[in-house]
Amino acid sequence: MKLKELEDIEKDVATALQSAGQACLELSREKPSMKQVESNTSTFLKTLQNVESGLTKHFLYLTQVSTVQPHEGSCYAASPGTCAVTHE
């Protein structure tokens, strides 16, 4: 389920970039349609908000499921000050 949500966020990033590009393209025309620019800009902002919300949700999830156990192969211990690093 989490991977599907991340795929949806990735699609939203692509949609946001496409909307931003369309807005810029319209603005580069000699006589831009402000209605089209506003529509693309609105889509960009809404989609970007969805991306931010989705990523925040996943970051919060990751902080909740992380454990106090160090990652295998990591020198970072569960509590500060208990990690001994030796370089040979």
Biopython code that builds the backbone (N, CA, C, O; Angstrom):
import numpy as np
from Bio.PDB.StructureBuilder import StructureBuilder

atoms = [
    (1, "MET", "N", (0.818, -1.193, 0.000)),
    (1, "MET", "CA", (0.000, 0.000, 0.000)),
    (1, "MET", "C", (0.864, 1.261, 0.000)),
    (1, "MET", "O", (0.555, 2.216, -0.713)),
    (2, "LYS", "N", (1.930, 1.278, 0.780)),
    (2, "LYS", "CA", (2.794, 2.457, 0.855)),
    (2, "LYS", "C", (3.471, 2.730, -0.485)),
    (2, "LYS", "O", (3.641, 3.887, -0.871)),
    (3, "LEU", "N", (3.859, 1.671, -1.196)),
    (3, "LEU", "CA", (4.491, 1.872, -2.500)),
    (3, "LEU", "C", (3.518, 2.488, -3.495)),
    (3, "LEU", "O", (3.905, 3.335, -4.300)),
    (4, "LYS", "N", (2.272, 2.074, -3.446)),
    (4, "LYS", "CA", (1.249, 2.644, -4.327)),
    (4, "LYS", "C", (1.089, 4.135, -4.040)),
    (4, "LYS", "O", (0.978, 4.942, -4.962)),
    (5, "GLU", "N", (1.079, 4.493, -2.761)),
    (5, "GLU", "CA", (0.962, 5.901, -2.392)),
    (5, "GLU", "C", (2.159, 6.699, -2.893)),
    (5, "GLU", "O", (2.004, 7.828, -3.357)),
    (6, "LEU", "N", (3.353, 6.116, -2.801)),
    (6, "LEU", "CA", (4.545, 6.797, -3.303)),
    (6, "LEU", "C", (4.507, 6.934, -4.822)),
    (6, "LEU", "O", (4.960, 7.941, -5.366)),
    (7, "GLU", "N", (3.971, 5.934, -5.504)),
    (7, "GLU", "CA", (3.811, 6.028, -6.957)),
    (7, "GLU", "C", (2.844, 7.151, -7.318)),
    (7, "GLU", "O", (3.057, 7.876, -8.290)),
    (8, "ASP", "N", (1.779, 7.289, -6.530)),
    (8, "ASP", "CA", (0.822, 8.371, -6.764)),
    (8, "ASP", "C", (1.474, 9.735, -6.552)),
    (8, "ASP", "O", (1.204, 10.678, -7.295)),
    (9, "ILE", "N", (2.325, 9.835, -5.544)),
    (9, "ILE", "CA", (3.045, 11.085, -5.297)),
    (9, "ILE", "C", (3.965, 11.388, -6.474)),
    (9, "ILE", "O", (4.071, 12.535, -6.909)),
    (10, "GLU", "N", (4.626, 10.359, -6.982)),
    (10, "GLU", "CA", (5.510, 10.541, -8.134)),
    (10, "GLU", "C", (4.727, 11.050, -9.349)),
    (10, "GLU", "O", (5.201, 11.917, -10.083)),
    (11, "LYS", "N", (3.534, 10.505, -9.551)),
    (11, "LYS", "CA", (2.680, 10.972, -10.651)),
    (11, "LYS", "C", (2.263, 12.418, -10.440)),
    (11, "LYS", "O", (2.185, 13.197, -11.390)),
    (12, "ASP", "N", (1.994, 12.772, -9.183)),
    (12, "ASP", "CA", (1.633, 14.156, -8.877)),
    (12, "ASP", "C", (2.791, 15.110, -9.155)),
    (12, "ASP", "O", (2.572, 16.230, -9.617)),
    (13, "VAL", "N", (4.010, 14.680, -8.880)),
    (13, "VAL", "CA", (5.183, 15.507, -9.184)),
    (13, "VAL", "C", (5.253, 15.757, -10.687)),
    (13, "VAL", "O", (5.504, 16.880, -11.124)),
    (14, "ALA", "N", (5.031, 14.710, -11.473)),
    (14, "ALA", "CA", (5.046, 14.853, -12.932)),
    (14, "ALA", "C", (3.933, 15.790, -13.396)),
    (14, "ALA", "O", (4.146, 16.614, -14.285)),
    (15, "THR", "N", (2.754, 15.667, -12.800)),
    (15, "THR", "CA", (1.629, 16.538, -13.149)),
    (15, "THR", "C", (1.943, 17.986, -12.799)),
    (15, "THR", "O", (1.647, 18.894, -13.576)),
    (16, "ALA", "N", (2.540, 18.202, -11.633)),
    (16, "ALA", "CA", (2.897, 19.562, -11.215)),
    (16, "ALA", "C", (3.898, 20.176, -12.186)),
    (16, "ALA", "O", (3.755, 21.332, -12.584)),
    (17, "LEU", "N", (4.907, 19.403, -12.562)),
    (17, "LEU", "CA", (5.904, 19.910, -13.509)),
    (17, "LEU", "C", (5.286, 20.207, -14.870)),
    (17, "LEU", "O", (5.623, 21.202, -15.512)),
    (18, "GLN", "N", (4.391, 19.347, -15.297)),
    (18, "GLN", "CA", (3.721, 19.566, -16.574)),
    (18, "GLN", "C", (2.875, 20.840, -16.524)),
    (18, "GLN", "O", (2.885, 21.625, -17.472)),
    (19, "SER", "N", (2.155, 21.046, -15.442)),
    (19, "SER", "CA", (1.325, 22.243, -15.301)),
    (19, "SER", "C", (2.178, 23.504, -15.265)),
    (19, "SER", "O", (1.829, 24.512, -15.879)),
    (20, "ALA", "N", (3.289, 23.449, -14.551)),
    (20, "ALA", "CA", (4.196, 24.597, -14.498)),
    (20, "ALA", "C", (4.765, 24.890, -15.885)),
    (20, "ALA", "O", (4.866, 26.047, -16.293)),
    (21, "GLY", "N", (5.130, 23.844, -16.594)),
    (21, "GLY", "CA", (5.648, 24.016, -17.951)),
    (21, "GLY", "C", (4.623, 24.617, -18.892)),
    (21, "GLY", "O", (4.948, 25.477, -19.710)),
    (22, "GLN", "N", (3.380, 24.162, -18.776)),
    (22, "GLN", "CA", (2.311, 24.701, -19.623)),
    (22, "GLN", "C", (2.054, 26.173, -19.307)),
    (22, "GLN", "O", (1.812, 26.972, -20.211)),
    (23, "ALA", "N", (2.108, 26.528, -18.029)),
    (23, "ALA", "CA", (1.920, 27.929, -17.644)),
    (23, "ALA", "C", (3.041, 28.790, -18.215)),
    (23, "ALA", "O", (2.788, 29.876, -18.736)),
    (24, "CYS", "N", (4.270, 28.311, -18.119)),
    (24, "CYS", "CA", (5.416, 29.054, -18.666)),
    (24, "CYS", "C", (5.321, 29.168, -20.183)),
    (24, "CYS", "O", (5.606, 30.221, -20.753)),
    (25, "LEU", "N", (4.921, 28.086, -20.827)),
    (25, "LEU", "CA", (4.769, 28.106, -22.279)),
    (25, "LEU", "C", (3.726, 29.138, -22.700)),
    (25, "LEU", "O", (3.933, 29.894, -23.649)),
    (26, "GLU", "N", (2.617, 29.159, -21.989)),
    (26, "GLU", "CA", (1.556, 30.111, -22.310)),
    (26, "GLU", "C", (2.036, 31.545, -22.089)),
    (26, "GLU", "O", (1.723, 32.435, -22.879)),
    (27, "LEU", "N", (2.787, 31.765, -21.025)),
    (27, "LEU", "CA", (3.308, 33.107, -20.746)),
    (27, "LEU", "C", (4.324, 33.564, -21.785)),
    (27, "LEU", "O", (4.511, 34.764, -21.982)),
    (28, "SER", "N", (4.977, 32.623, -22.445)),
    (28, "SER", "CA", (5.986, 32.985, -23.442)),
    (28, "SER", "C", (5.374, 33.397, -24.779)),
    (28, "SER", "O", (6.069, 33.918, -25.651)),
    (29, "ARG", "N", (4.088, 33.167, -24.934)),
    (29, "ARG", "CA", (3.426, 33.533, -26.187)),
    (29, "ARG", "C", (3.255, 35.046, -26.278)),
    (29, "ARG", "O", (3.258, 35.759, -25.275)),
    (30, "GLU", "N", (3.106, 35.502, -27.505)),
    (30, "GLU", "CA", (2.941, 36.937, -27.727)),
    (30, "GLU", "C", (1.684, 37.465, -27.043)),
    (30, "GLU", "O", (1.699, 38.545, -26.452)),
    (31, "LYS", "N", (0.605, 36.705, -27.123)),
    (31, "LYS", "CA", (-0.647, 37.086, -26.463)),
    (31, "LYS", "C", (-1.128, 35.909, -25.608)),
    (31, "LYS", "O", (-1.969, 35.118, -26.035)),
    (32, "PRO", "N", (-0.583, 35.812, -24.402)),
    (32, "PRO", "CA", (-0.956, 34.673, -23.555)),
    (32, "PRO", "C", (-2.401, 34.758, -23.074)),
    (32, "PRO", "O", (-2.943, 35.839, -22.844)),
    (33, "SER", "N", (-2.992, 33.598, -22.935)),
    (33, "SER", "CA", (-4.333, 33.502, -22.371)),
    (33, "SER", "C", (-4.185, 33.438, -20.849)),
    (33, "SER", "O", (-3.747, 32.430, -20.295)),
    (34, "MET", "N", (-4.556, 34.527, -20.194)),
    (34, "MET", "CA", (-4.401, 34.568, -18.740)),
    (34, "MET", "C", (-5.281, 33.522, -18.057)),
    (34, "MET", "O", (-4.944, 33.025, -16.983)),
    (35, "LYS", "N", (-6.403, 33.194, -18.682)),
    (35, "LYS", "CA", (-7.275, 32.162, -18.124)),
    (35, "LYS", "C", (-6.538, 30.817, -18.102)),
    (35, "LYS", "O", (-6.614, 30.070, -17.127)),
    (36, "GLN", "N", (-5.830, 30.527, -19.187)),
    (36, "GLN", "CA", (-5.063, 29.281, -19.275)),
    (36, "GLN", "C", (-3.900, 29.295, -18.285)),
    (36, "GLN", "O", (-3.618, 28.285, -17.640)),
    (37, "VAL", "N", (-3.227, 30.438, -18.164)),
    (37, "VAL", "CA", (-2.114, 30.562, -17.221)),
    (37, "VAL", "C", (-2.617, 30.334, -15.797)),
    (37, "VAL", "O", (-2.001, 29.599, -15.025)),
    (38, "GLU", "N", (-3.731, 30.963, -15.456)),
    (38, "GLU", "CA", (-4.290, 30.810, -14.112)),
    (38, "GLU", "C", (-4.728, 29.375, -13.845)),
    (38, "GLU", "O", (-4.546, 28.863, -12.740)),
    (39, "SER", "N", (-5.297, 28.732, -14.841)),
    (39, "SER", "CA", (-5.726, 27.343, -14.685)),
    (39, "SER", "C", (-4.529, 26.428, -14.435)),
    (39, "SER", "O", (-4.551, 25.594, -13.530)),
    (40, "ASN", "N", (-3.481, 26.594, -15.249)),
    (40, "ASN", "CA", (-2.281, 25.767, -15.082)),
    (40, "ASN", "C", (-1.581, 26.061, -13.759)),
    (40, "ASN", "O", (-1.081, 25.149, -13.101)),
    (41, "THR", "N", (-1.548, 27.325, -13.374)),
    (41, "THR", "CA", (-0.923, 27.696, -12.110)),
    (41, "THR", "C", (-1.699, 27.116, -10.934)),
    (41, "THR", "O", (-1.105, 26.633, -9.971)),
    (42, "SER", "N", (-3.007, 27.164, -11.014)),
    (42, "SER", "CA", (-3.852, 26.601, -9.959)),
    (42, "SER", "C", (-3.637, 25.095, -9.840)),
    (42, "SER", "O", (-3.519, 24.561, -8.737)),
    (43, "THR", "N", (-3.589, 24.418, -10.980)),
    (43, "THR", "CA", (-3.335, 22.970, -10.976)),
    (43, "THR", "C", (-1.973, 22.671, -10.367)),
    (43, "THR", "O", (-1.832, 21.744, -9.570)),
    (44, "PHE", "N", (-0.971, 23.459, -10.743)),
    (44, "PHE", "CA", (0.376, 23.291, -10.204)),
    (44, "PHE", "C", (0.372, 23.414, -8.682)),
    (44, "PHE", "O", (0.919, 22.559, -7.985)),
    (45, "LEU", "N", (-0.243, 24.475, -8.171)),
    (45, "LEU", "CA", (-0.241, 24.714, -6.728)),
    (45, "LEU", "C", (-1.006, 23.642, -5.960)),
    (45, "LEU", "O", (-0.561, 23.203, -4.900)),
    (46, "LYS", "N", (-2.148, 23.221, -6.485)),
    (46, "LYS", "CA", (-2.931, 22.177, -5.818)),
    (46, "LYS", "C", (-2.170, 20.856, -5.803)),
    (46, "LYS", "O", (-2.137, 20.156, -4.791)),
    (47, "THR", "N", (-1.564, 20.529, -6.929)),
    (47, "THR", "CA", (-0.825, 19.271, -7.024)),
    (47, "THR", "C", (0.405, 19.306, -6.131)),
    (47, "THR", "O", (0.735, 18.313, -5.482)),
    (48, "LEU", "N", (1.080, 20.442, -6.098)),
    (48, "LEU", "CA", (2.250, 20.588, -5.236)),
    (48, "LEU", "C", (1.863, 20.440, -3.767)),
    (48, "LEU", "O", (2.615, 19.868, -2.978)),
    (49, "GLN", "N", (0.710, 20.949, -3.407)),
    (49, "GLN", "CA", (0.214, 20.801, -2.040)),
    (49, "GLN", "C", (-0.045, 19.321, -1.723)),
    (49, "GLN", "O", (0.246, 18.859, -0.620)),
    (50, "ASN", "N", (-0.588, 18.589, -2.691)),
    (50, "ASN", "CA", (-0.810, 17.146, -2.507)),
    (50, "ASN", "C", (0.513, 16.406, -2.316)),
    (50, "ASN", "O", (0.614, 15.504, -1.485)),
    (51, "VAL", "N", (1.525, 16.798, -3.093)),
    (51, "VAL", "CA", (2.844, 16.174, -2.980)),
    (51, "VAL", "C", (3.414, 16.429, -1.585)),
    (51, "VAL", "O", (3.890, 15.509, -0.920)),
    (52, "GLU", "N", (3.358, 17.678, -1.158)),
    (52, "GLU", "CA", (3.885, 18.025, 0.163)),
    (52, "GLU", "C", (3.157, 17.262, 1.270)),
    (52, "GLU", "O", (3.788, 16.744, 2.191)),
    (53, "SER", "N", (1.859, 17.198, 1.177)),
    (53, "SER", "CA", (1.054, 16.494, 2.171)),
    (53, "SER", "C", (1.389, 15.002, 2.190)),
    (53, "SER", "O", (1.548, 14.407, 3.255)),
    (54, "GLY", "N", (1.494, 14.410, 1.006)),
    (54, "GLY", "CA", (1.806, 12.983, 0.914)),
    (54, "GLY", "C", (3.181, 12.652, 1.448)),
    (54, "GLY", "O", (3.353, 11.662, 2.159)),
    (55, "LEU", "N", (4.171, 13.476, 1.108)),
    (55, "LEU", "CA", (5.524, 13.228, 1.601)),
    (55, "LEU", "C", (5.607, 13.424, 3.109)),
    (55, "LEU", "O", (6.286, 12.665, 3.800)),
    (56, "THR", "N", (4.924, 14.432, 3.617)),
    (56, "THR", "CA", (4.900, 14.655, 5.062)),
    (56, "THR", "C", (4.295, 13.453, 5.771)),
    (56, "THR", "O", (4.795, 13.013, 6.807)),
    (57, "LYS", "N", (3.223, 12.929, 5.208)),
    (57, "LYS", "CA", (2.566, 11.746, 5.775)),
    (57, "LYS", "C", (3.536, 10.564, 5.831)),
    (57, "LYS", "O", (3.579, 9.836, 6.823)),
    (58, "HIS", "N", (4.311, 10.377, 4.762)),
    (58, "HIS", "CA", (5.257, 9.262, 4.720)),
    (58, "HIS", "C", (6.429, 9.483, 5.666)),
    (58, "HIS", "O", (6.901, 8.536, 6.294)),
    (59, "PHE", "N", (6.907, 10.722, 5.777)),
    (59, "PHE", "CA", (7.980, 11.003, 6.725)),
    (59, "PHE", "C", (7.525, 10.712, 8.150)),
    (59, "PHE", "O", (8.272, 10.133, 8.938)),
    (60, "LEU", "N", (6.309, 11.110, 8.478)),
    (60, "LEU", "CA", (5.776, 10.838, 9.813)),
    (60, "LEU", "C", (5.641, 9.337, 10.047)),
    (60, "LEU", "O", (5.954, 8.839, 11.129)),
    (61, "TYR", "N", (5.176, 8.624, 9.033)),
    (61, "TYR", "CA", (5.056, 7.169, 9.137)),
    (61, "TYR", "C", (6.424, 6.538, 9.404)),
    (61, "TYR", "O", (6.558, 5.670, 10.267)),
    (62, "LEU", "N", (7.430, 6.981, 8.658)),
    (62, "LEU", "CA", (8.764, 6.408, 8.822)),
    (62, "LEU", "C", (9.337, 6.683, 10.207)),
    (62, "LEU", "O", (10.031, 5.835, 10.767)),
    (63, "THR", "N", (9.057, 7.852, 10.763)),
    (63, "THR", "CA", (9.553, 8.132, 12.111)),
    (63, "THR", "C", (8.838, 7.285, 13.148)),
    (63, "THR", "O", (9.416, 6.968, 14.188)),
    (64, "GLN", "N", (7.595, 6.912, 12.887)),
    (64, "GLN", "CA", (6.845, 6.089, 13.831)),
    (64, "GLN", "C", (7.255, 4.624, 13.781)),
    (64, "GLN", "O", (7.229, 3.940, 14.804)),
    (65, "VAL", "N", (7.631, 4.139, 12.613)),
    (65, "VAL", "CA", (7.973, 2.719, 12.500)),
    (65, "VAL", "C", (9.450, 2.445, 12.715)),
    (65, "VAL", "O", (9.863, 1.289, 12.811)),
    (66, "SER", "N", (10.245, 3.498, 12.792)),
    (66, "SER", "CA", (11.669, 3.263, 13.024)),
    (66, "SER", "C", (11.860, 2.743, 14.440)),
    (66, "SER", "O", (11.101, 3.073, 15.351)),
    (67, "THR", "N", (12.877, 1.933, 14.602)),
    (67, "THR", "CA", (13.132, 1.335, 15.914)),
    (67, "THR", "C", (14.351, 1.984, 16.542)),
    (67, "THR", "O", (15.045, 2.781, 15.911)),
    (68, "VAL", "N", (14.595, 1.635, 17.775)),
    (68, "VAL", "CA", (15.773, 2.161, 18.462)),
    (68, "VAL", "C", (16.997, 1.294, 18.198)),
    (68, "VAL", "O", (18.077, 1.572, 18.719)),
    (69, "GLN", "N", (16.839, 0.260, 17.404)),
    (69, "GLN", "CA", (17.955, -0.616, 17.071)),
    (69, "GLN", "C", (18.780, 0.022, 15.960)),
    (69, "GLN", "O", (18.222, 0.588, 15.020)),
    (70, "PRO", "N", (20.090, -0.064, 16.059)),
    (70, "PRO", "CA", (20.921, 0.487, 14.987)),
    (70, "PRO", "C", (20.769, -0.337, 13.714)),
    (70, "PRO", "O", (20.509, -1.540, 13.762)),
    (71, "HIS", "N", (20.930, 0.314, 12.605)),
    (71, "HIS", "CA", (20.892, -0.368, 11.319)),
    (71, "HIS", "C", (22.083, -1.306, 11.249)),
    (71, "HIS", "O", (23.187, -0.942, 11.653)),
    (72, "GLU", "N", (21.868, -2.507, 10.741)),
    (72, "GLU", "CA", (22.953, -3.476, 10.639)),
    (72, "GLU", "C", (24.078, -2.889, 9.798)),
    (72, "GLU", "O", (23.857, -2.426, 8.678)),
    (73, "GLY", "N", (25.262, -2.913, 10.340)),
    (73, "GLY", "CA", (26.403, -2.363, 9.634)),
    (73, "GLY", "C", (26.617, -0.889, 9.924)),
    (73, "GLY", "O", (27.556, -0.284, 9.407)),
    (74, "SER", "N", (25.761, -0.307, 10.739)),
    (74, "SER", "CA", (25.881, 1.104, 11.070)),
    (74, "SER", "C", (26.668, 1.260, 12.359)),
    (74, "SER", "O", (26.642, 0.380, 13.220)),
    (75, "CYS", "N", (27.360, 2.363, 12.489)),
    (75, "CYS", "CA", (28.074, 2.625, 13.741)),
    (75, "CYS", "C", (27.216, 3.437, 14.692)),
    (75, "CYS", "O", (27.654, 3.757, 15.797)),
    (76, "TYR", "N", (25.990, 3.778, 14.278)),
    (76, "TYR", "CA", (25.117, 4.572, 15.129)),
    (76, "TYR", "C", (24.356, 3.660, 16.072)),
    (76, "TYR", "O", (23.642, 2.758, 15.637)),
    (77, "ALA", "N", (24.508, 3.893, 17.329)),
    (77, "ALA", "CA", (23.871, 3.050, 18.340)),
    (77, "ALA", "C", (22.483, 3.567, 18.669)),
    (77, "ALA", "O", (22.070, 4.638, 18.224)),
    (78, "ALA", "N", (21.771, 2.769, 19.466)),
    (78, "ALA", "CA", (20.409, 3.116, 19.843)),
    (78, "ALA", "C", (20.362, 4.368, 20.707)),
    (78, "ALA", "O", (19.421, 5.155, 20.604)),
    (79, "SER", "N", (21.354, 4.559, 21.546)),
    (79, "SER", "CA", (21.373, 5.769, 22.366)),
    (79, "SER", "C", (22.692, 6.500, 22.149)),
    (79, "SER", "O", (23.722, 5.871, 21.907)),
    (80, "PRO", "N", (22.661, 7.816, 22.235)),
    (80, "PRO", "CA", (23.878, 8.599, 21.986)),
    (80, "PRO", "C", (24.990, 8.229, 22.963)),
    (80, "PRO", "O", (24.733, 7.920, 24.127)),
    (81, "GLY", "N", (26.191, 8.263, 22.488)),
    (81, "GLY", "CA", (27.329, 8.010, 23.353)),
    (81, "GLY", "C", (27.705, 6.553, 23.490)),
    (81, "GLY", "O", (28.696, 6.242, 24.150)),
    (82, "THR", "N", (26.954, 5.653, 22.895)),
    (82, "THR", "CA", (27.270, 4.232, 23.035)),
    (82, "THR", "C", (27.882, 3.651, 21.773)),
    (82, "THR", "O", (28.047, 2.436, 21.664)),
    (83, "CYS", "N", (28.209, 4.481, 20.852)),
    (83, "CYS", "CA", (28.776, 4.018, 19.585)),
    (83, "CYS", "C", (30.287, 4.160, 19.635)),
    (83, "CYS", "O", (30.806, 5.260, 19.824)),
    (84, "ALA", "N", (30.979, 3.072, 19.470)),
    (84, "ALA", "CA", (32.433, 3.108, 19.433)),
    (84, "ALA", "C", (32.879, 2.856, 18.004)),
    (84, "ALA", "O", (32.611, 1.799, 17.432)),
    (85, "VAL", "N", (33.550, 3.819, 17.446)),
    (85, "VAL", "CA", (34.019, 3.694, 16.074)),
    (85, "VAL", "C", (35.520, 3.473, 16.107)),
    (85, "VAL", "O", (36.263, 4.249, 16.708)),
    (86, "THR", "N", (35.952, 2.416, 15.462)),
    (86, "THR", "CA", (37.381, 2.168, 15.364)),
    (86, "THR", "C", (37.741, 2.024, 13.908)),
    (86, "THR", "O", (37.084, 1.303, 13.158)),
    (87, "HIS", "N", (38.776, 2.706, 13.519)),
    (87, "HIS", "CA", (39.269, 2.609, 12.145)),
    (87, "HIS", "C", (40.621, 1.925, 12.190)),
    (87, "HIS", "O", (41.539, 2.385, 12.869)),
    (88, "GLU", "N", (40.736, 0.837, 11.470)),
    (88, "GLU", "CA", (41.998, 0.097, 11.457)),
    (88, "GLU", "C", (42.636, 0.193, 10.117)),
    (88, "GLU", "O", (43.712, -0.366, 9.904)),
]
sb = StructureBuilder()
sb.init_structure("model")
sb.init_model(0)
sb.init_chain("A")
sb.init_seg("    ")
for serial, (resi, resn, name, xyz) in enumerate(atoms, 1):
    if name == "N":
        sb.init_residue(resn, " ", resi, " ")
    sb.init_atom(name, np.array(xyz, "f"), 0.0, 1.0, " ", f" {name:<3s}", serial, name[0])
structure = sb.get_structure()
